[in-house]
Amino acid sequence: MSENISKISYSEKIGEKHYNLKFVLLIFILSAGLFYFVRFFEDNTYQIFVMDHYLVFHTIVEYVSIVMYIASFLVIYYTGERENSVRMIITATALFFVALIDFWHTFSYSGMPGLLVGSSGQAATAFWIIGRMGFAVGILAGTFVPIEVKGKLKNRLLYVLVPFLFSLVFLIYISYYPETFPALFIEGQGLTGTKQLMEIGIILIMSLAFIKLFLEYKKDSRNTLALFLGALIISIFSELSFTNYASVYDTYNLLGHIYKLIASYMIFKVMFIYNIKHPYEELDAAEKTINNYANNLEDLVEKRTQEVEKANRQLLKDIEYAKTIQNAVMPVKEGSFENLEFYSEYIPFEKVGGDYYGLEEIDDEHVAFYIGDVAGHGIPAAMMTMFMKQSIVTHRKYQNEILEVYEPNKVIENLYNKFNETDFPTEMYSVMIYGIYNKKSNKIKLSSAGLNTYPLLYEGNGKVRKINHQGFPICKFDKDHKPIYTNYEIKLNEGNKLFIYTDGVIEAMNRHDQNHGEENLIKIFKKKGDKSSKEISDEIIKKLNKYVRNEELKDDVNYLILSVG
């Protein structure tokens, strides 16, 4: 949440989506539409899912929500050395408590192994009510503190221990003294009246928090406040869903968890925007104040210099926090998807980088991968990499569970269109390659958005082939321009390796201002291509360091090695 509407938002400058009352209304319409669609057409939409299948879905959704809540808490925890909004501290602490309770809830769900005792519908429902009540009360408590009131986490460990101890008390209480807790769910009958009344109470608390925040928004139209209002609306419809289920594996239970997952992501986004970007907004405002007092600069130079130095020190701290967040969303360095093995390397030029990559197992047959480079370096480039990673849509899942895997050229085309709907400056752009590997046919289909390097295919016996491609960058261009992206197909045989990389690998300079070049990479693969991907990567880094010696890298080093085992 930004500090004041009178200030120019730094996030708006770099293209942060503008959330307003239209957005809040749209969230309400979509949430209500989905809920009442399921309700009115219950004869066609209602079903009780197979327990094993539903437990997989439930566990994944709960774990993702837990990660989002803990990430929201960690944003505050790791920025605790500087002043934070007291409201944010209250909200983050409540979210950490909810994350722990949700963890107990997940393991106590019917069909799960349980923690201290066996699982049951009553225990899972009890933990759910405690968690959602903690969520609602925590959000409401935060609304009573003005967003401008600041505070520090003087003893950060306390903010971890208190929620943990409270959650531990509830774990022991529900596990060993379940008879003292009101009956909420009866196997074979469904929800009790007590459970429904508690859910209604939670909804009323959330509604009160929504009203208070809505009145605040009318005075100060902050983007993140509108986003938070949307999250509360979705949370309310989540609770409505949980007043209607008859089985812990039915449609209403599933719908409630979907609402919860979306709301948890939106809340994380609010916490991230306010607490990570906000310091840069303050720095921007400080710079404008200096310009306004330019005529009195001689008298104010010493004082203003001290202020700027302080702001710069804070900026360096915040960059470290941003680096931690960026590293957290990067995929693992190496791994495999059945017969496809991958190994990656990412060395940012600055504290935070402008390159990105990722892999995703879409279904049993397809694995998506991508690598890209954003124009520029530092915080703006890092923020755009976050946008690129979040905006890549690999597939579409229909209500009948049929999965449509998008072709690579379609994925890039959609990404291009989505980027042109944002307010990113025209000088910012990205080049990338996106591809899909078919585990059955061992074929790769890829498409290019103008990546200015050519993948290298090691075919065995010292033979290396360069994969030519072309494509239009992800950039702001004429609104009537519709770029055409082409798919390229590559067959990988056992032992083959595909090396995809950004230009930082070949543009590293030695003391004679000579580029490392593509030829040096080809030589490495000709000589070491039969080795493991890790050994090849170690050789690349070794040769690169030897080539540049004491010279500094001028760009991020980022590459991905795919091989068929």
C-alpha positions in Angstrom: 0.0 0.0 0.0 1.5 3.4 -0.9 1.8 6.1 1.7 -0.3 8.9 0.3 -2.3 9.5 -2.9 -0.6 12.9 -3.3 2.7 11.1 -3.9 3.6 9.9 -7.3 3.7 6.1 -7.1 7.0 4.6 -8.2 5.2 1.3 -8.9 2.9 3.1 -11.3 5.9 4.5 -13.1 7.2 1.1 -13.9 3.9 -0.3 -15.0 2.2 -1.6 -11.8 -1.3 -2.5 -12.7 -3.8 0.1 -11.4 -6.3 -1.5 -9.0 -9.4 0.6 -8.4 -13.1 0.2 -7.5 -13.8 -1.3 -10.9 -11.3 -4.0 -10.1 -13.0 -4.6 -6.7 -16.4 -4.8 -8.4 -15.1 -7.2 -11.1 -13.7 -9.5 -8.3 -17.2 -9.4 -6.6 -19.0 -10.2 -9.9 -16.7 -13.1 -10.8 -16.6 -14.5 -7.3 -20.4 -14.3 -6.9 -21.0 -15.6 -10.4 -18.9 -18.7 -9.9 -20.5 -19.4 -6.5 -24.1 -19.0 -7.6 -23.4 -20.9 -10.8 -22.4 -23.9 -8.8 -25.3 -23.4 -6.4 -28.0 -22.9 -9.1 -26.8 -25.8 -11.2 -26.0 -28.0 -8.3 -27.6 -31.1 -9.9 -25.0 -30.9 -12.7 -22.0 -29.5 -10.8 -22.1 -31.2 -7.5 -20.1 -34.3 -6.9 -18.0 -36.1 -4.3 -14.5 -36.7 -5.6 -12.4 -39.8 -5.1 -10.7 -39.4 -1.7 -7.1 -40.1 -3.0 -7.5 -37.7 -5.9 -9.0 -35.0 -3.7 -6.3 -35.3 -1.0 -3.6 -34.6 -3.6 -5.5 -31.4 -4.7 -6.2 -30.4 -1.1 -2.6 -30.9 0.0 -1.2 -28.9 -2.9 -3.6 -26.0 -2.4 -3.0 -25.9 1.3 0.7 -26.0 1.0 0.8 -23.3 -1.7 -1.4 -21.1 0.6 0.8 -21.8 3.5 3.9 -20.8 1.5 2.1 -17.6 0.5 1.2 -16.7 4.1 4.8 -17.5 5.3 6.3 -15.5 2.5 4.0 -12.6 3.4 5.3 -12.9 7.0 8.9 -13.2 5.9 8.6 -9.9 3.9 8.0 -8.2 7.2 10.4 -10.3 9.2 13.4 -9.7 7.0 12.6 -6.0 6.7 12.2 -5.7 10.5 15.4 -3.7 11.0 13.7 -0.7 9.3 10.4 0.9 10.3 7.3 -0.9 9.0 3.6 -0.1 9.1 2.2 -1.5 12.4 -0.9 -2.6 10.4 1.4 -4.7 8.2 3.2 -6.2 11.3 -0.2 -7.2 12.8 -1.4 -8.7 9.5 1.9 -10.6 8.9 1.9 -12.1 12.4 -1.7 -13.2 12.0 -0.8 -14.8 8.6 2.0 -16.7 10.2 -0.3 -18.1 12.8 -2.8 -19.0 10.1 -0.1 -20.8 8.1 0.8 -23.0 11.1 -2.9 -23.8 11.9 -3.4 -24.6 8.2 -0.5 -27.0 8.4 -2.2 -28.8 11.3 -5.4 -28.7 9.3 -3.8 -30.3 6.3 -2.4 -33.3 8.2 -5.6 -33.9 10.2 -7.7 -33.9 7.0 -9.7 -37.2 6.6 -7.5 -39.7 4.8 -4.2 -38.0 5.9 -1.9 -39.6 8.5 -2.5 -37.0 11.2 0.1 -35.5 13.5 -0.2 -36.3 17.2 -3.3 -38.5 16.6 -5.2 -39.9 13.7 -7.0 -37.7 11.2 -10.7 -36.9 11.2 -13.2 -34.6 9.7 -14.0 -33.1 13.1 -10.3 -32.2 13.8 -9.7 -30.9 10.3 -12.8 -28.7 10.5 -11.9 -27.5 14.0 -8.4 -26.4 12.8 -10.1 -24.7 9.8 -12.4 -22.7 12.0 -9.5 -21.6 14.3 -7.4 -20.7 11.3 -10.1 -18.7 9.5 -11.1 -17.0 12.7 -7.5 -16.0 13.3 -7.3 -14.7 9.8 -10.5 -12.6 10.1 -9.6 -11.2 13.5 -6.0 -10.4 12.5 -7.2 -8.5 9.4 -9.9 -6.6 11.4 -7.4 -5.7 14.2 -5.0 -4.3 11.6 -7.7 -2.0 10.2 -7.9 -0.2 13.6 -4.4 1.1 13.1 -3.8 3.8 10.5 -1.5 2.7 7.7 0.8 5.6 8.5 1.7 4.4 12.0 5.2 2.9 11.9 7.0 0.5 14.2 10.0 -1.8 14.3 10.4 -5.4 15.1 12.6 -4.9 18.1 12.6 -8.6 19.0 11.9 -10.4 15.8 12.1 -13.8 17.5 9.0 -12.9 19.5 6.9 -12.5 16.4 7.8 -16.1 15.5 7.4 -17.7 19.0 4.1 -16.2 20.0 2.1 -17.4 16.9 4.0 -20.8 17.0 3.1 -21.3 20.7 -0.5 -20.4 20.2 -0.8 -22.8 17.3 0.9 -25.5 19.3 -1.6 -25.1 22.1 -4.4 -25.5 19.6 -2.7 -28.6 18.1 -2.5 -30.3 21.5 -6.0 -29.1 22.5 -7.8 -30.4 19.4 -5.7 -33.6 19.3 -6.1 -34.7 22.9 -9.3 -33.0 24.1 -11.6 -33.1 21.0 -14.7 -33.8 23.1 -14.5 -30.3 24.7 -14.6 -28.6 21.3 -18.1 -28.1 19.8 -19.0 -30.7 17.2 -18.5 -29.2 13.8 -18.7 -32.1 11.3 -20.4 -35.4 11.7 -19.3 -38.2 9.4 -22.3 -39.3 7.2 -24.4 -36.2 8.2 -22.2 -33.2 7.3 -21.9 -29.8 9.0 -23.5 -29.0 12.3 -25.4 -25.8 13.0 -22.5 -24.7 15.2 -20.1 -24.9 12.3 -22.4 -22.9 10.1 -22.9 -20.2 12.8 -19.1 -19.9 13.3 -18.6 -19.5 9.5 -21.2 -16.8 9.5 -19.4 -15.1 12.4 -16.1 -15.2 10.4 -17.9 -13.8 7.3 -19.3 -10.9 9.5 -15.8 -10.1 10.9 -14.4 -10.1 7.3 -17.3 -7.9 6.2 -16.6 -5.4 9.0 -12.9 -5.3 8.0 -14.0 -4.8 4.3 -16.3 -1.9 5.3 -13.5 -0.2 7.3 -11.0 -0.6 4.5 -13.5 0.5 1.9 -14.1 3.7 3.8 -10.4 4.2 4.0 -10.1 3.7 0.2 -12.7 6.4 -0.4 -10.3 8.9 1.3 -7.0 7.5 -0.1 -7.3 5.5 -3.3 -4.2 3.3 -2.9 -3.8 0.5 -5.5 -2.8 -2.1 -3.0 -5.8 -1.3 -0.8 -8.1 -2.1 -3.7 -6.2 -5.3 -4.3 -6.6 -6.2 -0.6 -10.4 -5.4 -0.8 -10.6 -7.9 -3.7 -8.8 -10.5 -1.6 -11.3 -10.0 1.2 -14.2 -10.5 -1.2 -12.8 -13.8 -2.4 -12.1 -14.9 1.2 -15.8 -14.2 2.1 -17.0 -16.3 -0.8 -14.5 -19.0 0.3 -16.3 -19.1 3.7 -19.7 -19.1 2.0 -18.6 -22.3 0.2 -17.6 -23.9 3.4 -21.1 -23.4 4.9 -22.5 -25.6 2.2 -20.4 -28.8 1.9 -21.8 -32.1 2.9 -18.6 -34.1 2.4 -15.0 -33.0 2.9 -14.4 -34.2 -0.7 -17.2 -32.5 -2.5 -17.6 -29.6 -5.0 -18.2 -26.9 -2.4 -15.2 -27.9 -0.4 -13.1 -27.8 -3.6 -14.5 -24.4 -4.6 -13.8 -22.9 -1.1 -10.1 -24.0 -1.4 -9.8 -22.5 -4.9 -11.1 -19.1 -3.5 -8.7 -19.4 -0.6 -5.7 -20.0 -2.9 -6.5 -17.0 -5.0 -7.0 -14.7 -2.0 -3.7 -15.9 -0.4 -1.8 -14.9 -3.6 -3.4 -11.5 -3.7 -2.5 -10.9 0.0 1.1 -11.9 -0.7 1.2 -9.5 -3.6 -0.1 -6.6 -1.3 2.6 -7.4 1.3 5.3 -7.5 -1.4 4.3 -4.3 -3.2 4.0 -2.3 0.0 7.0 -3.5 1.8 9.5 -4.0 -1.0 8.6 -1.2 -3.4 7.6 1.4 -0.9 11.2 2.4 0.1 11.8 3.3 -3.5 8.8 5.5 -3.6 10.1 7.4 -0.6 13.5 7.8 -2.2 11.7 9.2 -5.3 9.8 11.7 -3.2 13.0 12.7 -1.5 14.7 13.4 -4.8 11.8 15.6 -5.9 12.0 17.6 -2.7 15.6 18.3 -3.4 14.7 19.6 -6.9 12.0 21.9 -5.4 14.5 23.5 -3.2 17.2 23.9 -5.9 17.3 27.7 -5.4 18.3 27.2 -1.7 20.7 24.4 -2.5 23.8 26.2 -1.1 22.1 26.5 2.3 20.6 23.0 2.3 23.4 21.0 0.6 24.9 19.6 3.7 21.6 18.6 5.3 20.2 17.1 2.0 23.5 15.2 1.4 23.1 13.5 4.8 19.5 12.6 3.9 20.5 11.2 0.6 23.3 9.2 2.1 20.9 7.8 4.6 18.4 7.0 1.9 21.1 5.3 -0.2 22.1 3.1 2.8 18.5 2.1 3.2 18.3 1.4 -0.6 21.3 -1.0 -0.4 19.6 -2.8 2.4 16.4 -3.0 0.5 18.2 -4.3 -2.6 19.5 -7.1 -0.4 15.9 -7.9 0.6 14.9 -7.8 -3.1 17.7 -10.2 -3.9 16.4 -12.6 -1.3 12.9 -12.5 -2.8 14.2 -12.9 -6.4 16.3 -15.9 -5.4 13.3 -17.5 -3.6 11.3 -17.6 -6.9 14.1 -19.1 -9.0 13.7 -22.9 -9.8 16.1 -25.5 -8.4 19.5 -25.6 -10.1 19.3 -29.2 -11.3 16.8 -32.0 -11.5 14.9 -34.3 -13.8 11.4 -35.0 -15.3 11.6 -38.7 -15.9 13.9 -39.1 -18.9 14.7 -35.3 -19.2 17.5 -34.0 -17.0 18.3 -30.3 -16.6 21.1 -28.3 -15.1 21.2 -24.5 -14.8 23.5 -21.7 -13.8 22.5 -18.1 -12.9 25.1 -15.5 -11.9 23.6 -12.0 -11.7 25.7 -9.1 -12.8 24.4 -6.9 -10.0 22.7 -7.7 -6.6 19.5 -8.5 -8.5 19.5 -9.7 -12.1 17.6 -9.1 -15.3 17.7 -12.7 -16.6 15.2 -15.4 -15.9 14.5 -19.0 -16.6 12.1 -21.7 -15.5 10.8 -25.2 -16.0 7.3 -26.6 -15.4 5.9 -30.1 -15.8 2.5 -29.4 -17.4 1.2 -33.0 -17.4 2.5 -36.6 -17.7 3.7 -36.0 -21.2 4.9 -32.4 -21.5 7.6 -30.3 -19.8 7.7 -26.5 -20.4 11.0 -24.5 -20.2 12.0 -21.0 -20.9 15.0 -18.6 -20.6 15.0 -14.9 -21.2 16.8 -11.6 -20.8 15.3 -8.2 -19.9 16.8 -5.0 -21.1 18.9 -3.2 -18.5 20.0 -4.3 -15.0 19.1 -3.7 -11.3 15.8 -3.3 -9.7 13.7 -2.3 -12.8 14.9 -5.3 -14.7 14.4 -7.6 -11.8 10.8 -6.4 -11.4 10.2 -7.0 -15.1 11.6 -10.6 -14.7 9.0 -11.2 -12.0 6.3 -10.0 -14.4 7.5 -12.2 -17.2 7.7 -15.3 -15.0 4.2 -14.7 -13.6 2.7 -14.0 -17.0 3.8 -17.1 -18.8 0.6 -19.3 -19.3 1.5 -22.8 -20.5 -1.9 -24.4 -20.6 -5.6 -24.2 -20.0 -7.7 -26.6 -18.0 -11.3 -27.0 -18.8 -14.1 -27.8 -16.3 -14.2 -31.4 -17.7 -10.6 -31.8 -16.6 -9.4 -31.8 -20.2 -6.0 -30.0 -20.4 -5.1 -27.9 -23.4 -1.3 -27.5 -23.7 -0.5 -24.3 -25.6 1.9 -24.3 -28.5 5.2 -22.4 -27.8 4.4 -19.7 -30.4 0.9 -19.2 -28.8 2.5 -18.8 -25.4 4.8 -16.1 -26.6 2.1 -14.4 -28.6 -0.1 -14.3 -25.5 2.8 -12.9 -23.5 3.4 -10.2 -26.1 -0.2 -9.2 -26.0 -0.3 -9.1 -22.2 2.9 -7.0 -22.0 1.4 -4.5 -24.4 -1.6 -4.1 -22.0 0.7 -2.9 -19.2 2.2 0.5 -18.6 5.8 -0.6 -18.7 8.0 2.1 -20.3 8.6 1.7 -24.0 12.4 1.3 -23.5 11.9 -1.9 -21.5 11.6 -5.1 -23.4 12.6 -8.8 -23.2 13.9 -11.5 -25.5 13.4 -15.1 -24.7 13.0 -18.7 -25.9 10.1 -20.8 -24.7 9.8 -24.6 -25.5 8.0 -27.8 -24.7 9.6 -31.2 -24.3 7.5 -34.3 -25.1 8.7 -37.1 -22.8 7.2 -39.8 -25.1 8.6 -38.7 -28.4 11.8 -37.0 -27.0 11.0 -34.0 -29.2 11.4 -30.4 -28.3 9.2 -27.7 -29.9 10.4 -24.2 -29.2 9.6 -20.6 -30.3 11.7 -17.5 -30.1 10.9 -14.0 -29.0 14.2 -12.6 -30.4 16.7 -14.2 -28.0 20.0 -12.9 -29.4 21.9 -16.2 -28.9 21.6 -19.6 -30.7 21.0 -22.8 -28.8 23.7 -25.4 -29.2 22.7 -29.1 -29.8 25.4 -31.7 -28.9 24.6 -34.7 -31.0 27.4 -37.0 -29.8 30.8 -37.9 -31.0 32.1 -34.4 -30.8 29.4 -33.0 -33.1 27.7 -29.7 -32.2 24.9 -28.1 -34.2 23.7 -24.5 -33.9 19.9 -24.1 -33.8 19.0 -21.0 -35.8 15.8 -19.1 -34.9 14.2 -15.7 -35.2 11.4 -13.9 -33.5 10.1 -10.5 -32.4 11.0 -9.3 -28.9 8.4 -8.8 -26.1 8.2 -5.1 -26.3 5.9 -2.0 -26.7 5.2 -1.5 -30.4 2.5 -0.2 -32.7 -0.8 -1.4 -31.3 -1.8 -2.7 -34.8 1.4 -4.8 -35.1 0.7 -8.5 -34.7 4.0 -10.4 -34.7 4.1 -13.9 -36.0 6.1 -16.4 -34.0 7.4 -19.7 -35.4 7.7 -23.1 -33.8 11.0 -25.0 -34.3 11.2 -28.8 -33.7 14.2 -30.6 -32.4 14.6 -34.4 -31.9 16.7 -35.4 -28.8 18.3 -38.8 -28.8 19.8 -40.4 -25.8 23.0 -38.7 -24.8 22.1 -35.5 -26.7 22.3 -32.2 -24.9 20.6 -28.9 -25.7 22.4 -25.7 -24.4 20.3 -22.6 -24.2 21.8 -19.4 -22.9 21.6 -15.6 -22.7 24.2 -13.2 -24.2 26.1 -12.6 -20.9 27.9 -16.0 -21.5 29.4 -15.0 -24.9 29.7 -11.2 -24.3 32.0 -11.5 -21.3 35.1 -9.4 -22.1 38.8 -9.9 -21.4 41.3 -7.2 -20.8 41.8 -6.8 -24.5 38.0 -6.0 -24.9 37.4 -9.2 -26.8 34.2 -11.2 -26.3 34.3 -14.7 -25.0 32.3 -15.7 -28.0 30.2 -18.6 -29.2 33.1 -20.5 -30.6 34.6 -21.1 -27.2 31.3 -22.7 -26.1 31.3 -24.9 -29.1 34.9 -26.0 -28.4 33.9 -26.9 -24.8 30.9 -29.1 -26.0 33.0 -30.8 -28.7 35.5 -31.8 -26.0 33.3 -32.3 -23.0 29.9 -33.1 -24.6 29.8 -36.7 -23.4 30.4 -35.6 -19.8 27.6 -34.9 -17.3 25.8 -31.6 -17.5 27.3 -30.5 -14.2 30.8 -31.3 -15.5 30.1 -29.3 -18.6 28.8 -26.4 -16.6 31.9 -26.4 -14.3 34.1 -26.3 -17.4 32.2 -23.4 -18.8 32.5 -21.4 -15.6 36.2 -22.3 -15.3 36.9 -21.2 -18.9 34.8 -18.1 -18.4 36.7 -17.0 -15.3 40.0 -17.8 -16.9 39.1 -15.7 -19.9 38.0 -12.6 -18.1 40.5 -13.0 -15.3 40.4 -9.8 -13.2 37.8 -8.1 -15.4 34.3 -7.7 -14.1 31.3 -9.3 -15.8 29.2 -6.8 -17.7 26.0 -8.9 -17.8 24.2 -11.7 -16.1 25.5 -15.2 -16.9 22.5 -17.5 -17.4 22.1 -20.9 -19.1 20.2 -24.1 -19.1 21.4 -27.6 -20.2 18.7 -30.1 -21.2 19.7 -33.8 -21.7 17.9 -37.1 -22.4 19.0 -39.8 -20.0 
